[in-house]
Every structure is written in structure tokens, then in C-alpha cells.
Amino acid sequence: MSLFPSGAGPTLALPEFKSIAIKGPYHASAPIYLALSVAEKYPDTRIVMITPSRDALSAALQEHKDSWMIENAGNGSVLEFADCTVVYYPPTPAHFSYLVSSLSTNVEGSDPKAILYRPPSLMVLIELSAYFMLDVEADPDHHQWTLSSYLTLVARSLAAVAVLSSSADVRKHPSELSLALFDSNLDNLRLPVLKQPLADLGRSPSTVRKEVVARYVQKYFELFAVVEEDDDVNLTPSQEADAEIQEAGRQRWNRMRIYGQGDVLLSCLKWLEARDPQTDGVVFSWN
């Protein structure tokens, strides 16, 4: 499994996982590449992707402008991926909870919109913090959300994976259903542990305890990955002299540190994102 085009090879491969959460400025096409890599391995399964907003996902992909995606949009592997993937856009946390609890491979007695028809191999959650960020940013101290608002979505997703994994269709299939969460705002989202009582609405905001959501989310996942700009890269003289890719904002070295349980560092992936001067699309390179 990988977050990059198929040519990346084992250098940028992810460790095997049952569940992984990825935070930080990951490239917008990363969830798509992960789904593509699973679809290539298990083409007769279903991949489920869930994100709050179709417009936000589309805008992020258009802004990122991935060269490989643009060049290969019409080839067989991408079309096959589209055929085996279903994308849901539940607009609220309540809709999200209903959806994940309704997902099923059984036709009889299930919500038609939640029937997967094939055994699922991967569930991808994208930017769940978007459910909360607008309200939190608009009024950080007087909104309805708490830490459990986010954690409940994670817990219900894991429960859905467990239920789907226990179905007969999935048990007899060689793939194992995995869960992946991508959320670039996990470190920025701070939510109170408890709702503020109405009697305390006049209380000083500084005394209301808020927690960084990322600290708690990572406890739910087998692997936890942090994407960040790599400030530890040693460029060769030829790279330093390359005026085209040294233009401001046209290249960035990144790394992704992958941790297991107990915050044990398992691996660190490094890559370069640069703008192709001819197409203005993002291309990836690695050592």
C-alpha cells in the first residue's frame, strides 16, 4: 500500500496496517493513491471513501494539481479504481454516524444507499475535522462540540469495520478490511472535554479546558503518521543550482514519520514535491 504513484516502489510503501491515522499537510491525492494501490491488489472488492464535502475534496485535488492523476485519468487502472470505489459525502456528524452504522454487504433489509455489493477491503475517512472547524473558528468558546464529538465518529467507524469484517462475504475473501483516516487539521482542532453548562456561559474562556484532538485520536489506531516539511534534507550542488525548481513555493521536501503503539517510530518516508515548469502540475520524486 502506498500514498504515491505506482512507480514509487518499496521506498515509499506503507507498513501493513489494520488502521492508520495520518495528520499534517499530506498531499490531497494521497487518499486516492492509497485506494488505487488497494484496488490494484484486490480489484474485486469495494473501497469506501467518506468525507464531509464533495466541493472541498474536489477543490483540494484541483489546487494540488497532481501531474500523474491528470495524465492517467483515462487509463485502465484509474477507471477500474473508479468502478470499485464508492464515495459518500455525509453533511453532518449525525449523517456520518447513520451511514457507517448502515454499511452492509447484505442486500436484504439494508438501506439501498449503504449496500456495498462487494466485500470491502478499505475504508478511507477524509478531513473529519471539517465537521467542527467552522463552528470552532467562528466562536471558539461557545459551540456545541466536545472531544467526544470527534472520537465518536472514529469509534463508530472502527465498529463498522469490525461488523463488516465479520460478514461471511468478507471472511472468505483474501483481503482484510483496513481503516485509514486522513486529517490535516488534527493538531489545529481543540475541543472541550465537556460541554460548558448554561450557568457557566459567562465563565472566562481561559478556564474552559480544551484538548488537542490528535492526542486522543491516535490512541484508537494501530499506526499513526505525521506528515511535515522536511528541514533535514541535504541537497546536492546540482539541486541547489537548479533555478527552475528553486523558485519560491515550487518545491518542498516532505517526510512522514510512522509510529506504532507506544509511540515507537517504525519508519520515516521522504519525498520531494515539485511543480513541473511545463504543466504546472505536482510531480513526486524520491531517493
RACOR-V769314 format. One line per field, one symbol per residue. ss: DSSP state (h for helix, s for strand, l for the rest). psi: psi as a letter, one per 30 degrees, with the letter a starting at -180 (. if undefined). burial: 1 if it has 24 or more other C-alpha atoms within 12 Angstrom, else 0. A space follows every 10 residues. Layout:
# RACOR-V769314
ss=???
psi=???
burial=???
This chain:
# RACOR-V769314
ss=lslllhhhhh hhslllllss sssslllllh hhhhhhhhhh hllllsssss sllhhhhhhh hhhhlshhhh hhlllhhhhh hhhhssssll llhhhhhhhh hhlsllllll lhhhslllls sssssslllh hhhhhhhhll lllllshhhh hhhhhhhhhh hhhhhllhhh hllllllsss ssslllllls sslllllhhh llllhhhlls sshhhhhhhh llsssssssl llllllhhhh hlllllllll ssssssssss lllsssssss ssssslllll lssssll
psi=klgllffeaf egkllklekk kklailkffe eeeeeeeeee eifglkkkkk kekeeeeeee eeeeijeeee fgfgleeeee eeegkkkkik fleeeeeeee ffklfkekgl kefgkfflkk fkkkkkhfff ffeeeeeeif filfklefee eeeeeeeeee eeeeffleee egkflkklkk kkjfgeffjk klelkkkefg fgkkeffjkk kkeeeeefff kekkkjklkj ggkjkleeef fjeeffkkgg lkklljkkka kghkjeljkk lkklkkfefg lkkkll.
burial=1111110100 0111101111 1111111111 1111111111 1111111111 1110001000 1001111110 0000001101 1101111111 0010011011 1111100000 0001111111 1111111111 1110010001 1111111111 1111111101 1111100011 0000111111 1111111011 1100010000 0000000001 0111011101 1111111100 0000000000 0000100000 1111111111 0000000111 1111100000 1111100
